[in-house]
Amino acid sequence: MRLRLDLAYDGTAFSGWAAQPGMRTVEGVLSQALTTVLRAPDPVRLTVAGRTDAGVHARGQVAHADVDAAAYAALPGRSDRAPGAAAVTRLNGVLPGDVVVHAVAPAAPGFDARFSALRRRYRYRVLDDPAALDPLRRHDTVVVRDRLDAPAMDAAARQLTGLRDFAAFCKRREGAGTVRTLLEYSWQRGDDGVLEATVVADAFCHSMVRALVGAVVPVGEGRRPREWPAQVLTAGVRDPAVKVMPAHGLSLEEVTYPADDELAARAREARAVRTLPGRGA
């Protein structure tokens, strides 16, 4: 049977999501925990909505795992709890403190944590006043020395939305496309003085969010005009002037899925290679 897991983690001490030999990863510790509580003979494999890089956090991560139905049903033991509730308790009992599973439940037919997703929402935090840093937030807030113009950054960011080829902001991967729909990219300064970016897209390519942030920070510093990030996007190649920002300021906040009866169709659509209108396959 397929399970859906909703979880959160502090990415500070992890080498990203994806399991790597000899490295501490979120996938590695979660797979180990699932294998333990289900007493599975082989390591439980996971598929995730967003493969976060080393140091990136998540509040709204989603994953799925295909497990033995009998083992899942046996999780409550002699208690009258539902298997999902028992799974949450048992998993959090063996997981390290920087990973928390919020919910476990049988997935709806056709559900795929990665391909069924409609959109992912990320947040990025930047503080331009080092003396104002809350030390309790040092692991999720990037500090810069120069004062930033939030309205200018917001104006530059909004020019990048839409169905576009984001090759200029993606690290190339063999066989991976770079056409995405950026649904929202905005900046605002909070009451605590921290600038927060909201970045929403149907999907993201490798390092895309941190590169998008790195493209507008120079605008906020006054070193680039507001039109510059859009010009980089149109050029379609990586620009050395675009700095990929530090990982710890980034957090995956939410993954959104369609209604249950649309999950399978959405997964089929997402697996197709996307192209811009008029360019063909």
N, C-alpha and C positions, 0 to 999 in steps of 0.2 A: 504494500500500500504506500501511497505517497503522502508525506507529512509536510505541512507548511510550518515554518518556524519564524517568528518575529523576534528580533533581538537587537541589542545595542552593545557598543563596546567603546572603550577608550583605546585608541590606536597607538598611544605613545610607545608602548613596549612591544609592539608587534611589527613583524616584517611584512605587513600587509595582510590581505585576506588569504591569498592563494597559498596552499601547502607547498613548502619547499624543504628539501632534505636538510636537516640540521638547523633549521630556522624556526623560531617561535611565530606562528601565524594564527590568525583567528580560525581559519578553516581547520587547521591542525588540532587546536585544542577543542573545538566544537565536535569534530569528528570523533576524537578520542572519548569525549564525554558521552556522545550518543552510543558509541560502540560499547562503552562500559555499562550504561543503564539498560540497554537492550540485550546485553550479553550476546552480541552478534559475533559470529565466528570470524568475520572479516571486517576490516574498517568500513564504517558507513561513509558513503560518498555524498557530497553536498553540491548543489547548484545554487548560486547566489545571484541576487538582483543586480548588485553593483560590486565589482571586484576592486575594493579600495586598495590604494597603495600604502606603503610603509608610513606610519605616522598619522594616517587619515582616520578620523573617528566616524561613528555611526550611531544615530539615535533611532533610525527607522529602517534598519536593514531587514531583508527578507530572504530566506533560503528554503530550498526543499530537499528532502531526502526520501529515497525509496527504501522502505524497511519491511521486515517480516511482520505481518498483521497480527499473528499470535503473540509475538513478543511485545508489541505495542499494547495489545489488550490486557496483557498480564501485568503491566506496570503498577496498577493500583494495589496489587496484592490482595490482602483481606479487607482493605478499606473500601468505602462506598464512593470514593472519588472517581471522577471520569478519568480515562487514560490521559487526556491532554493535560489536566491539572496535575496529575501525578508526574507526568513527564517534565513539566516546568519545575516542580519541586525537586525532583531527582537531578535534573540537569544542573540547576543552580547550586545544588549541594556538592557537585564535583567540579564545576567550572571555577576558574580563577576569578578574583574579584573584579577584573577589568572587562569581563563579559557577562551580560545578563540576558537570559532568554525570557521574553515577556509572555509569549503564547506559543502553544503547540496544538495543532488540530489536523485532522485528515483534510487533504487538499481537495478542492472541487475537481471534477473531471476536466481534463485538459489544462490544468494549471501547470505552468512552468515559471519558477521564480524569476528567471532572466527574461525569457522571450514573451511571456504574457503581460509584462509590465507596460503600462501606457506612458508613464513619465516618472522621472526621478527628480527630487528636489534636494539641492545642496545649499549649504550656507558657508560663507567664508567671513572670518572676523579679522579686522585690521585695526590697530590702535596707533595713532600718530602722536601720542603724548606719553613717552616712556614712564614719566613720573606718575601717571594716572593708572598704570597697570594694576589690576587686581591680581595678586600673586596666586589666588586660588583658580584663576583662569589662564595661567601662563601656558598651559598645555594645549589650549584651543584658540589662542589669540596671537597673531603675528604683530610684532612691534616694529614700526618704521620711525625714522628720525624726522623726516620732513612732514610739515603740515599738509594735509590732503584736502582738496576741494571736492566734497561729496557730490554736490549738484553737477559738477563737470564730469565726474566719473559716471554718474547715473545717466547723463545725456549720452556719453560715449558708449556705454554698455547697451542702451536701448537700440542703438543703430545696428547691433549685431543679431537681433532676433529674426526668426523666420526659418524657412527651409533653405539651408545653405550648405556649401561644401566647406567644412572646417579644417581642411588640410593644413592651413597655416597655424592651427592651434592644437594639432594632434601629433603625437609621436607615432611614426609609421610602424605598422605591423603587417607582416606578410599576409595578403589575402583579406585584410580588413578594410572596409570602406570608411570614408570620412564625411559622408553626407548625413546630416542630422537636422532635426527641427528644434531650434532653440526657442522655447515657448515664453520664457521670461528671463531677463537679466537686468537686475536693478540694484541700486545702492542707496542706503540711508544711514544716517548717523543716529545712534540710540541715545537715550538719556545719560548713559554712562560714558559717552564720548566715543564708543567703539563704532567703527563703520562696519556694517554688515551687508554682504552681497547675498542676494537670492538668485539662484541659477537653476532653472527648470528646463528639462529637455526630454524628448522621448527616449533618448539614450545618449551616452557620452563615449567618445573614444579616449584612448590612453592619454592622461595628463591634460585633457581638454579644459576642465574647470580651472585648474591652477594657471594655465596659460591665458585663459580669458581674463582672469584677475590680473595677471602680470601685464596684460595689454592696456588696462585702464589705469593702473597705479601711476604710470608716468604722466597721464593726463591730469590726475589729481595733484601731482607734484608740480604741474605747470611746465613740464619739460616737453610735452607733446600736445598738439591741438586735439580737440574733441573728435575730429574726423579721422585721426590716425589709426585707431583700432580697426575701423571699417575698411580703410585702405589696405591694411595688412591682410584682412580677410579676403578682399577682392584679389590681391596678388596671388594668393593660394599657395604660398611657400613659407616655410618657417623663417621668421625674421629674428636674427640674433639679438635685436633690441627688445624682444619680448622675453622677459624673465619668467620662468616657471616658478611660481611662488612656493614658499615652504609648505610642507604637507600638513603640519599640525593646526593650521588655521581652518582646515576644511572638515566638514561633517556632512554625511549623508543623512538628511532629516526625514525623508518620506519617499516611499515607493507606492505608486497608485496603480490599481488594476481595474479592468472592466468588470461588468457583471459576469456571474459564473457561466452563463450560457454563451459568452463571447470570448472566453479565455483561450480556447483552442484556436479560434480564427485569428485572434490577435497574435498568438505564438507563430502561426504560419506566416502572417504578414511580416512580423519582425525578423524572421529568419531570411527573408528575401533581401538581396543586395539593393540598397537604395541608390537612386540616381536623381539628378536634378531634371526637371521637365525639359524635354527637348534633347537630352543627351543620350537617351537609349540606355540599354543594359550594358 
